[in-house]
Amino acid sequence: MTDIINGIISAIGSLVSGLLGLLPKTPFAWDMGNLGPYMGMINYFIPFNALAGIMAAYVAAVALWYVVRWALRFVRYIN
């Protein structure tokens, strides 16, 4: 019985390793191609770093709001 369970776990491990092997080494390594020299000029007009920070703060605030709302509804449900 334990051999069957070990075989199933080994097969799942091999499947997960195969699927993870298909992913790139890092999702943040982008190839800019010919756009690379112009990114400084584009960032002057559209500050992507600031936009990413603002978006991260907004998403965190909305997620916190949903968590608090869920917790308050749960407490109200218990009472």
C-alpha positions, 0 to 999 in steps of 0.5 A: 500500500505504501508503495502505491502512495509513494508512486503517486507522490513521485508521479505528482512531484515529477508532473509539478517539476515538469510544469515548473520547468516550462516557466522562465527563470524569472518573470521580470526579465523583459527584452526591450529590443530596440526600445531600450535606448528610448525608455529613459525618454518615455519614463520622463513623460510617463513615470512607470515606477511611480505608477507601479508604486501607486498601483501596488498601494491601491491594490493593497488598500482595496485588499485590506478593505475586503478583508476587513469587510469580510471579517466584520460580516463574519463577526456579525454573522456569529452574533 
